[in-house]
Amino acid sequence: MLRPLNPKASSKSGILIAVALTITMLYFGRQIFIPLALALILSFLLSPLVSFLERGRLGRVAAVVIVLAVGLAITVGIGWAVAGQLLEITGHIRDYKDNLVATVHSLHPLSNGPLGQATATVKELNKELEVPPGQPAHSAARATKPIPVQVTAPPTNFIEDLRSLLGPIAGLLETIGMVIIFAAFMLIKREDLRNRLIRLGGQGQLTVMTQALDDASTRLSRYLFLQFLVNCTYGILFGVGLYFMKVPHALLWGALAALLRLVPYIGTLAATTFPILMALAVFPGWKVAVLIFALFVVLEAVVANVVEPWLYGSGTGISAIAILVAAVFWSILWGPVGLILATPLTVCLVLAGRYVPQLSFLEVLLGDEPVLSPQEHFYQRLLAMDQDEARNIAEAELKDKSLDTLYETVFIPGLRLAEEDRHAEILTDRNVDFISQTTREIIEDLGDRMVRPVTQQVRDGSLERQPSALEIVCIPARDEADELVGMMLAQLLQQAGYKASYLAIGTVDDMLRKVEQGGYRIACVSALPPFAVGQARSLCKRLRAKLPDVAVVVALWQFDGGVPRAQERAGGCADAVATSLSESLLQIRRLATLGMAESPDAQPSAEPDPERDANPGTGTLERKAAS
């Protein structure tokens, strides 16, 4: 009997096949797709200028023609000047040869030194190995000399003759012509193309496709335009610096720096190498070459660390490793053009992964957004038994968060994930012990650093607090995870100036006996849903029956449905119910204030609390205060 196919596996296989076919199509159809991609990027770059001219009451076609004509004229002018300087360099290569050889030789060791002798020996051995045994070197050279062969060329037409005349420039001119034509039609018919893409996304996907296209056009246009300005400014500053250093052909090196800066990470370094070589060939010594490198370091440091973060804001949305992988991938696929287009094309892929569910893996692989939430990351490192990185995550989160927020957003959700996996029998005993022990050590360390100094300041009087004389205890409902959260709450109560402690997990009778012997007036039952809710309700009833003078707070941490739903599950036996650390602190403060009010030598209450006054209790301390 045939088994039905797994829909998820079939979907993944279909995606892999589609990706493989797409890559194959992009490679073999690169003569069409390269101009199309260049035209797409060019249309995103020029669309703000076209829109600006249209707002000046100029027609769409006229605006596109003017923008393309001006852009082409500037490009041809700069290209002509750069090509002239490049030809001038090739014509003077022999003039630079002597100085360049002398500079390079200054780095070489003396020929009579050990390293020089070893190098000469290796060269001689290589020459001997290249000659077959028993054959002199001069006869081998004559034997390998190619024999000229005359081949009659077939007849050609005008186009082939023109191609032969232009040489390598013919392919470049064809690509430029196709890019201009594609870009013109994209700019003129951009609304029509947008509507077709929306229709291609399918009916019922209007909202998603509209958001995707708006995000793509806004982000990509802004990024490309700002990058164009930054690169042009960088090239101008670099060229001006070289001009004042008297380096020949400063315009060429400035234009090359602006162009190669499109290549991630290594582009500017490669662009700096050429004028350094020119300086070594023209000027004696290393002074000018060092100055050029210093200019590169200063410009790159300012632009990369100050200008670009200020202009780009959150950046392109691509991770650093994804930029490198994309540069390698597109350069293999499309050559040097792919290397320049790597970043813009990858931005488009990230946006597609963000808005198309079937391509969501692209955003995960290429995007710079964290793929794991802080609590998931913390729990994952605990699963991997990496105590150091788990501690580093807590430290990093604590830089921007308070201690209670760290516990609320990272530790408690992480412990809840661990409890779910433990009850599903996914975790081993070793994992459970490591997670509990590591979390306990981190909590104790944070308490030593943040809670005890505050408590000492309260005792010294350097920090104004209203500490309560009532003893408060946190009791775990069921598991060690409940004990750990109770430990967190006790720390926060101590930080707030209360006399608070927590009990280790044990039998219910033992914990009740410790509460009675400790003389505690407020007990907080710590329970981590969904597995400890029943035990929390049972423990609350036992506390109420055995110690009626103790006010009870039931804390169902991050309970789904909030406080109203948690009150229903608590069974009405508690004086207060909370679902977070902040709510627990508020309820304990209210109960502590009422407990001090009934004491004959109680201190005056703290300032009026509207939240507390709007939520009067009906538990043990409230009834005593009312009587």
PyMOL commands that set and color helices and strands:
alter all, ss='L'
color gray80, all
select helices_A, chain A and resi 7-28+30-55+60-91+93-105+114-130+137-143+158-166+169-188+190-200+206-244+250-260+267-282+287-312+320-334+336-355+357-366+374-383+387-400+403-423+429-460+480-495+508-518+533-546+562-570+581-598+610-613+620-626
alter helices_A, ss='H'
color red, helices_A
select strands_A, chain A and resi 471-476+499-502+522-527+551-556+576-578
alter strands_A, ss='S'
color yellow, strands_A
deselect
rebuild
show_as cartoon
